[in-house]
Amino acid sequence: HVVVEVEYNLVDDKMIEFKNEETKKRLLYLLECMKENNLHKKIKQINFKKNDTIKMYTNDNIEIILPKDEKTEYNITVVSSILSDLQGEPVKGGTIDFTYGNNPIYRPSKEILDKE
């Protein structure tokens, strides 16, 4: 299960209405890309509330920051690859940030850095 934080209205206590139709389209596309890359089982939370970024959190407490742009499918493929690379490492936590230039940056969590 994935928890999604997004701005919405509840209509008649029965139906969710997105405050922004574009947000709905982007979220559904993101979920589709995640499923195609088998990421839906690794992600526990998605925060879709900011206008320019998407924050996702894995089951291993890795934060993923993606820009809300037209490269969603490519970025999700890269996230999948990075998470696969990290799977063999003793990594719990950290951040994968796609908002700095063309290449994503992985920063270990402070706890990991303190152990070294």
N, C-alpha and C positions, 0 to 999 in steps of 0.2 A: 504494500500500500504506500502511496505517496501522498503527503500532505501538501496542498497547494495554497499559498497565501496570495490572494488576488482581490482586487476591489470589485464588489458585486452588490446587488440589491436582492433582497428576498421578496418575491411577489406572492402575496396571499399565503405565506408560509408554505408554499408548495414548489415554487419554481425559482431557480437562480437566474438572475438577469445580470450579465456583465455590464459594467459601467461604460466600457469601451469595446465596440465590436472588433476592432483591430487587435486588442489584447486577447480576446477570445480566439481569434484565428491564429495568432502567434503561439498561444499556449497549446492549442490542439496540435499544431504543427510540431512544436517542441516535443510533446508527448509521443507523437508518431515517430519522430527521429530517435527518441530515446528507446522506444520499443524495437525499432529496426536494428539498433546497435546493442541490444540486450542490456541497456543501462537502467531500465525501469525497475529492475530488482536491486540495483545498487544505490539508488537515490531514495532518500527517506523524506526529503522536504524540498519544495521549490517556492521561492519568494519572487513573485511576479509584480510586486507593488511599485517598484521604482520605474520611472519613465525610460531610463537609458540602460539599465542593467537587469540581468536575471541572476539571482543567487540560488544555488542548489547545494544541498548537503548530502553527503554519502553516508552509508551505514558505518563507515570507518571515520566519521567526523571530518572529512575533507570538504572544505568549502570550495565551490566552483563559481567563479564570477564570469558571466558571459555578457557581451554587449547585446542589446536588442537591435540586431541588424539583419542583413540579408544572408549572412553566412551561418545560419543556425545549423543546417545539415552538416556542413564541413566541421564546424566547431564541436558538434556532438560526436562526430567520428574521431576527432582528435582527443576529446575527453575520454572516450572509450579506450583509445590506445594508451593514453597516459595512465589511466587507472589500471589497465592490464600490466603496464610496466611496473607500477608501484606495488602490485599485488604480491610479488615475491619479496618485497622489502619489508622490514619491520616498521612500517609506517602506519601511524594512527593519528590522523589530524593533518593540519596544514591547509594551504590555499593554492588552488590552481586559478590563475588570473589571466583572462584573455583581453583585458582592457588596456594593456600597455603595448602599443605597437602591433606588429604582425605575428609575433610569437608568444604563446602562452608562457607564463612564468609559474613555477612551482616553488612555494616557500613552505618549508617545514614549520610545524607549530612550535611555539616557544618551548614547550615541554621537551620536544625532541632535541632542540638546539641546546637546552640546558644539560641534557644527559651526555652530550659529546664533550 
